[in-house]
Amino acid sequence: MAGRFSATDVPLRIINSIALETRIAPETHLSRMICSPMQTCVYVHNKLLHGLAKLGDGQLLQPEDMVADPTEMFLYTTNSDGWIKKYYLSNGSVENWVNVGGRPLAIALGNEGEVLVCEPVQGQLIGVDKLGTKEILATEAGGIEFGLIDAVTVSSNGLIYFTDASTKHPLGTWHFDMLEGQVSGRIAVYNPEDKSTRVLLDELYFPNGIALSKSEDHFINCETTVARCMKFFLRGEKEGTIKTFIENLPGHPDNIHRNLKNGRFYIGIPGNRNGLTDFVARTPVAKQILAFSPVLYKLLDMRKMGRVFEVDPSGKPLQVYEDPTGEVIGFVTTVVEVDWYLYVGGFRDSFAGRIKVH
């Protein structure tokens, strides 16, 4: 009879109702996710980040990314109140430099001392010259507006490579993209000569941090959802091809920065992978329930751990710095090295951390 359904239909109808409410697809899963690595060798838990010094405490507001100016006298930091702030290394003072609005995420230096900023709330790639004058460089690529413009790096020839982590979910619901596990992200390049923007790669799993190699023949991109970093070749015999740089990380990689002196890469890794997180990644029903309930989603809370990864130019892990419970710092998204110190920022705490390189 029309309008009747069996008892076995009830769970499916509940799941579909939750999916409609949360705007994530009920069929999603991650077939590519493999079991999280054992916490042994370089991955063994430690408390090295417990020894960090808190810089700009209460003034640097959730500094999601940072970069040193060419003289290494100060750090540019992106803050949750829309400001790009300078933190002066010599005396610890903080300067409100330029307000770009929204919630700026990644930041990079251009070749003439300018600063490039990804601002996802307004959907803008922004350039700021040394005098603090802003210019909106791009708001779309391939005819599609930026959904969650996230990270940026600049080559010596002036080309600006950047990530659009999700074309489906904005910054306010970025975790839905993680739960869905779909390929809605892309990487694009902006050419300042003709002011054109071109999509290089699409169908990526939340492409986040991006950094060029020393030779600039490839860049490294962190695919946050699937806990790996990929290498994309820009020239040479392998031009246009992709290769795994490092995979099966113990957390979900965010920003990546290359040390200009030794070529090593530093990766901010929020959260922790374990049996629960891997189960959720493979289980559509669990994803729907977590997306429907913010309280339950806290079971996967990335704020409860802080982790920094150091890898060599081949992708070999060298050192991990951790706060395993988030006691001092959590939700670490970025790390840069200046004069044998690591400067750490993230999406949770209102300070930048500093710790001596081990």
Backbone torsions as a table, in degrees:
resi	resn	phi	psi	omega
1	MET	NA	138.6	-179.0
2	ALA	-59.9	139.2	177.3
3	GLY	89.9	-5.8	178.9
4	ARG	-99.0	152.3	176.9
5	PHE	-148.4	155.7	-177.3
6	SER	-82.8	167.6	179.8
7	ALA	-62.3	-27.5	-179.6
8	THR	-72.0	-16.1	178.5
9	ASP	-78.9	-18.7	-172.4
10	VAL	-61.2	-50.4	-179.4
11	PRO	-57.4	-40.9	-178.9
12	LEU	-64.7	-40.2	179.6
13	ARG	-66.4	-36.3	177.2
14	ILE	-64.1	-44.7	-179.5
15	ILE	-62.3	-43.7	-179.8
16	ASN	-65.4	-34.7	177.2
17	SER	-65.8	-41.9	177.5
18	ILE	-63.5	-42.5	-179.7
19	ALA	-60.7	-40.0	179.5
20	LEU	-64.1	-39.3	-178.7
21	GLU	-68.9	-39.7	-172.7
22	THR	-95.2	-9.1	177.4
23	ARG	66.6	28.9	170.7
24	ILE	-117.3	146.6	-173.8
25	ALA	-70.0	136.2	-176.4
26	PRO	-73.4	-16.3	-174.9
27	GLU	-92.8	-2.8	-168.6
28	THR	-68.3	146.2	174.9
29	HIS	-160.0	172.1	178.9
30	LEU	-121.7	97.7	179.5
31	SER	-76.3	-18.7	-175.8
32	ARG	-87.9	-11.9	-177.5
33	MET	-75.1	124.0	176.7
34	ILE	-101.9	168.9	-175.2
35	CYS	-59.6	144.1	-179.7
36	SER	-61.8	149.0	-175.7
37	PRO	-70.5	156.3	175.4
38	MET	-67.6	144.6	-179.9
39	GLN	-83.1	66.1	-179.6
40	THR	-128.4	170.6	178.9
41	CYS	52.7	-127.7	-176.5
42	VAL	-66.6	-22.3	-177.5
43	TYR	-84.0	-3.4	-176.1
44	VAL	-60.8	139.9	-178.3
45	HIS	-63.4	144.7	176.5
46	ASN	-147.8	178.7	-178.9
47	LYS	-124.8	33.3	-176.3
48	LEU	-60.6	-32.7	-178.7
49	LEU	-74.4	-9.6	174.4
50	HIS	-65.8	-20.7	-177.8
51	GLY	-91.9	8.6	-177.3
52	LEU	-76.6	154.7	173.2
53	ALA	-93.7	141.3	179.6
54	LYS	-91.2	121.7	-177.6
55	LEU	-110.4	140.1	178.4
56	GLY	59.8	34.4	-174.6
57	ASP	-59.3	122.4	-179.1
58	GLY	85.2	-8.4	179.1
59	GLN	-110.3	-36.2	174.6
60	LEU	-90.1	108.3	-169.7
61	LEU	-96.5	104.2	-178.9
62	GLN	45.5	62.8	-177.7
63	PRO	-68.0	94.9	-173.6
64	GLU	-66.9	-31.7	177.8
65	ASP	-149.2	162.6	179.0
66	MET	-156.1	158.6	177.5
67	VAL	-151.8	143.3	179.1
68	ALA	-80.3	143.3	174.2
69	ASP	-71.3	164.5	-173.9
70	PRO	-57.7	-27.9	-179.4
71	THR	-85.7	-9.1	-175.7
72	GLU	59.2	29.8	175.5
73	MET	-85.7	-27.0	-179.3
74	PHE	-151.2	166.1	175.3
75	LEU	-108.1	135.8	165.0
76	TYR	-84.0	132.1	179.4
77	THR	-129.1	144.6	175.8
78	THR	-98.2	134.5	-171.5
79	ASN	-125.1	156.9	-174.3
80	SER	-69.5	-15.0	178.7
81	ASP	-91.1	9.3	177.1
82	GLY	93.3	-6.9	-177.5
83	TRP	-87.8	142.2	160.7
84	ILE	-93.1	117.2	-175.6
85	LYS	-113.3	148.2	174.7
86	LYS	-100.1	129.7	172.7
87	TYR	-109.7	117.5	-175.9
88	TYR	-85.8	122.4	-172.6
89	LEU	-71.5	-26.8	-175.4
90	SER	-75.4	-37.3	-175.5
91	ASN	-126.4	-0.5	176.3
92	GLY	76.1	13.0	179.4
93	SER	-80.6	155.7	-179.4
94	VAL	-121.1	132.1	179.3
95	GLU	-119.7	126.7	170.1
96	ASN	-74.5	109.2	-171.4
97	TRP	-93.3	-65.0	-178.2
98	VAL	-139.2	133.9	174.9
99	ASN	-98.9	115.6	-179.1
100	VAL	-96.3	-2.3	-179.6
101	GLY	80.2	171.8	177.2
102	GLY	61.6	-139.5	178.6
103	ARG	-134.1	87.5	-178.1
104	PRO	-61.2	140.8	178.6
105	LEU	-108.6	-104.4	-173.5
106	ALA	-74.5	157.4	-178.2
107	ILE	-142.7	146.7	179.5
108	ALA	-148.4	157.9	176.5
109	LEU	-92.3	139.1	171.9
110	GLY	-88.7	178.9	-174.8
111	ASN	-77.2	-16.5	-179.9
112	GLU	-108.1	18.9	179.8
113	GLY	87.0	0.3	177.8
114	GLU	-76.1	167.7	-179.1
115	VAL	-118.7	136.7	175.5
116	LEU	-109.2	135.0	-174.9
117	VAL	-132.7	138.4	172.2
118	CYS	-97.9	121.8	-179.8
119	GLU	-124.3	101.4	-171.7
120	PRO	-79.0	-25.0	-178.1
121	VAL	-63.7	-43.9	176.2
122	GLN	-90.4	-8.5	178.9
123	GLY	68.5	52.8	-172.4
124	GLN	-133.2	140.3	162.6
125	LEU	-95.8	119.0	-171.0
126	ILE	-116.2	137.7	171.1
127	GLY	-108.9	137.9	177.9
128	VAL	-129.1	120.4	-179.4
129	ASP	-77.9	177.5	-174.0
130	LYS	-63.4	-21.2	179.3
131	LEU	-88.9	-3.9	177.9
132	GLY	93.0	13.0	178.3
133	THR	-83.1	127.4	-177.6
134	LYS	-90.8	148.1	172.2
135	GLU	-143.2	129.4	175.6
136	ILE	-81.3	114.9	-175.9
137	LEU	-86.5	-39.3	-176.8
138	ALA	-158.9	150.0	176.4
139	THR	-129.7	-3.1	-179.6
140	GLU	-155.2	165.1	174.7
141	ALA	-146.7	134.1	-179.6
142	GLY	63.1	27.3	179.6
143	GLY	80.2	4.5	179.9
144	ILE	-118.0	126.6	179.6
145	GLU	-64.1	151.7	178.7
146	PHE	-62.7	134.0	176.7
147	GLY	-92.6	-45.4	178.8
148	LEU	-151.4	73.1	178.6
149	ILE	-63.3	131.6	-160.5
150	ASP	-127.7	-53.4	-172.1
151	ALA	-138.7	158.6	-171.4
152	VAL	-150.5	147.8	173.0
153	THR	-147.2	155.8	-173.5
154	VAL	-125.7	132.5	178.6
155	SER	-87.9	166.6	-178.6
156	SER	-67.0	-21.4	177.2
157	ASN	-89.9	7.0	173.9
158	GLY	94.3	-9.6	179.1
159	LEU	-67.2	138.5	-176.5
160	ILE	-111.2	113.7	179.1
161	TYR	-98.6	136.0	-178.2
162	PHE	-149.8	161.8	-178.1
163	THR	-110.7	145.1	170.8
164	ASP	-117.9	95.2	-165.7
165	ALA	-61.3	-33.8	-179.5
166	SER	-150.3	131.1	173.6
167	THR	-94.2	2.9	-177.6
168	LYS	-111.1	-45.9	-174.9
169	HIS	-112.8	131.7	178.6
170	PRO	-78.4	-179.4	-176.4
171	LEU	-58.3	-38.1	-176.5
172	GLY	-63.2	-24.5	178.9
173	THR	-128.8	38.5	-177.3
174	TRP	-59.7	-30.2	-177.9
175	HIS	-67.5	-22.0	174.6
176	PHE	-62.7	-37.0	178.3
177	ASP	-64.7	-39.7	177.4
178	MET	-63.4	-42.8	-179.6
179	LEU	-66.0	-42.4	-179.5
180	GLU	-62.8	-39.9	-178.7
181	GLY	67.7	32.4	179.0
182	GLN	-101.1	165.7	-176.0
183	VAL	-97.7	82.4	-178.0
184	SER	-114.6	9.0	-178.8
185	GLY	-101.8	167.1	-178.2
186	ARG	-154.9	164.9	176.0
187	ILE	-124.6	136.4	-177.2
188	ALA	-132.1	169.2	177.8
189	VAL	-132.1	136.2	177.6
190	TYR	-109.7	129.8	179.2
191	ASN	-104.7	109.7	-177.5
192	PRO	-68.2	-17.1	-179.9
193	GLU	-66.7	-48.2	-179.8
194	ASP	-113.3	6.9	177.7
195	LYS	58.0	34.1	-179.7
196	SER	-100.6	153.6	177.4
197	THR	-126.4	132.9	-175.9
198	ARG	-134.5	136.8	177.3
199	VAL	-79.6	126.3	178.0
200	LEU	-93.1	-43.6	-176.8
201	LEU	-139.8	144.3	172.5
202	ASP	-137.8	-175.0	-176.7
203	GLU	54.8	53.0	179.5
204	LEU	-113.1	154.1	179.9
205	TYR	-85.8	90.3	178.6
206	PHE	45.9	65.7	177.4
207	PRO	-64.5	123.7	-172.3
208	ASN	-115.0	-112.0	-176.2
209	GLY	-60.2	152.1	-179.1
210	ILE	-145.4	137.1	-179.1
211	ALA	-149.3	138.9	177.8
212	LEU	-81.2	149.2	172.8
213	SER	-73.1	168.1	-180.0
214	LYS	-60.1	-39.2	-179.8
215	SER	-81.0	-12.9	-178.1
216	GLU	62.1	22.0	174.9
217	ASP	-86.7	-7.8	174.7
218	HIS	-155.8	164.8	170.2
219	PHE	-124.8	159.1	176.6
220	ILE	-106.0	133.2	176.9
221	ASN	-125.7	136.2	177.9
222	CYS	-91.5	118.5	172.7
223	GLU	-94.1	100.4	-169.5
224	THR	-60.6	-47.3	-173.3
225	THR	-58.0	-42.8	-173.3
226	VAL	-99.4	12.8	171.3
227	ALA	55.8	49.3	179.2
228	ARG	-149.9	164.9	173.6
229	CYS	-124.9	136.8	-176.4
230	MET	-115.1	153.4	179.2
231	LYS	-110.0	125.3	178.4
232	PHE	-115.5	123.2	-176.1
233	PHE	-85.6	130.4	-176.6
234	LEU	-97.0	-22.0	179.7
235	ARG	-157.2	174.2	-178.9
236	GLY	88.9	-169.0	-176.9
237	GLU	-63.0	-27.5	-177.7
238	LYS	-95.9	10.2	-176.5
239	GLU	-49.8	130.9	177.7
240	GLY	85.6	-0.6	-179.3
241	THR	-102.1	162.9	-177.5
242	ILE	-123.5	140.9	178.9
243	LYS	-139.6	147.7	177.4
244	THR	-68.9	131.1	176.3
245	PHE	-94.0	-52.6	172.8
246	ILE	-155.2	139.0	-177.3
247	GLU	-134.9	175.8	-179.7
248	ASN	51.9	47.5	176.6
249	LEU	-70.2	155.7	-177.8
250	PRO	-76.6	-4.0	175.8
251	GLY	-147.7	-167.6	-174.7
252	HIS	-108.3	108.9	-170.5
253	PRO	-65.8	143.4	179.9
254	ASP	-114.5	-111.6	-179.7
255	ASN	-77.6	151.8	177.0
256	ILE	-133.7	135.7	179.3
257	HIS	-132.8	140.9	178.1
258	ARG	-96.2	134.6	173.1
259	ASN	-73.8	119.3	-174.6
260	LEU	-68.2	-18.7	-176.4
261	LYS	-87.3	-43.1	-175.6
262	ASN	-117.4	-0.8	176.1
263	GLY	78.8	-1.2	178.9
264	ARG	-73.2	156.7	179.9
265	PHE	-111.4	141.3	174.0
266	TYR	-114.7	132.2	-175.0
267	ILE	-124.9	128.9	171.1
268	GLY	-84.2	129.5	-175.8
269	ILE	-127.2	99.4	176.1
270	PRO	-73.4	153.4	171.8
271	GLY	71.4	-178.0	-177.1
272	ASN	-143.8	134.9	174.5
273	ARG	-90.5	139.1	177.2
274	ASN	-153.8	-169.3	-178.2
275	GLY	-60.3	-37.9	-179.5
276	LEU	-67.1	-49.0	-177.6
277	THR	-64.7	-37.5	178.8
278	ASP	-69.3	-35.5	175.5
279	PHE	-62.2	-45.7	179.0
280	VAL	-61.2	-41.1	-178.6
281	ALA	-59.4	-28.5	-176.6
282	ARG	-100.9	-2.6	-169.2
283	THR	-121.9	103.1	-178.3
284	PRO	-55.6	-41.8	-178.7
285	VAL	-61.4	-43.5	179.4
286	ALA	-62.2	-38.7	179.6
287	LYS	-62.8	-43.0	-178.6
288	GLN	-62.9	-42.1	-179.4
289	ILE	-64.2	-44.0	-179.6
290	LEU	-66.5	-38.0	179.1
291	ALA	-67.4	-32.5	-178.8
292	PHE	-74.4	-28.7	-173.7
293	SER	-121.9	105.9	176.1
294	PRO	-57.9	-30.8	179.7
295	VAL	-65.5	-46.1	179.5
296	LEU	-68.6	-33.3	-179.5
297	TYR	-61.5	-24.4	179.1
298	LYS	-63.9	-14.3	174.3
299	LEU	-61.2	-26.1	179.6
300	LEU	-102.9	18.6	-171.8
301	ASP	-54.9	118.4	179.9
302	MET	-76.4	-8.9	-178.1
303	ARG	-76.2	-12.1	-173.0
304	LYS	-85.2	3.0	178.3
305	MET	-148.1	147.1	171.8
306	GLY	-122.5	132.6	-177.6
307	ARG	-148.4	138.2	176.6
308	VAL	-124.3	137.2	-178.3
309	PHE	-117.5	135.5	172.4
310	GLU	-115.7	126.7	179.4
311	VAL	-130.8	153.6	178.6
312	ASP	-83.0	174.8	-175.9
313	PRO	-61.4	-15.6	178.0
314	SER	-92.7	-5.8	-178.8
315	GLY	97.5	4.9	179.4
316	LYS	-75.1	125.7	178.2
317	PRO	-68.9	133.8	-176.4
318	LEU	-112.0	-41.3	-173.4
319	GLN	-155.4	143.2	173.9
320	VAL	-122.4	134.2	174.0
321	TYR	-114.3	127.7	-173.0
322	GLU	-133.6	152.7	157.2
323	ASP	-123.3	95.0	-167.5
324	PRO	-65.8	-19.1	-179.1
325	THR	-118.2	1.3	-178.3
326	GLY	71.4	23.8	-177.8
327	GLU	-63.9	-41.4	-178.0
328	VAL	-103.9	-45.9	-179.0
329	ILE	-145.3	143.7	-179.7
330	GLY	-142.4	168.9	179.2
331	PHE	50.7	49.4	179.9
332	VAL	-70.5	127.2	-178.1
333	THR	-115.3	-16.5	-174.8
334	THR	-152.2	154.5	175.3
335	VAL	-154.7	134.7	175.2
336	VAL	-130.9	152.4	179.9
337	GLU	-108.6	131.7	175.4
338	VAL	-137.6	117.5	173.8
339	ASP	52.6	48.1	175.2
340	TRP	70.0	18.6	171.0
341	TYR	-121.5	142.8	173.2
342	LEU	-96.8	133.8	176.1
343	TYR	-111.7	124.5	-168.3
344	VAL	-119.9	135.2	177.0
345	GLY	-134.7	169.2	-178.4
346	GLY	-167.9	-175.2	-172.1
347	PHE	-94.0	2.0	-176.5
348	ARG	-112.6	-46.7	-166.6
349	ASP	-99.4	150.3	179.9
350	SER	-97.4	56.7	172.5
351	PHE	-164.6	165.9	168.8
352	ALA	-106.0	142.8	179.3
353	GLY	-99.1	149.8	175.7
354	ARG	-130.9	133.2	178.9
355	ILE	-145.6	144.4	179.2
356	LYS	-66.6	139.4	176.0
357	VAL	-63.3	131.9	178.9
358	HIS	-90.8	NA	NA
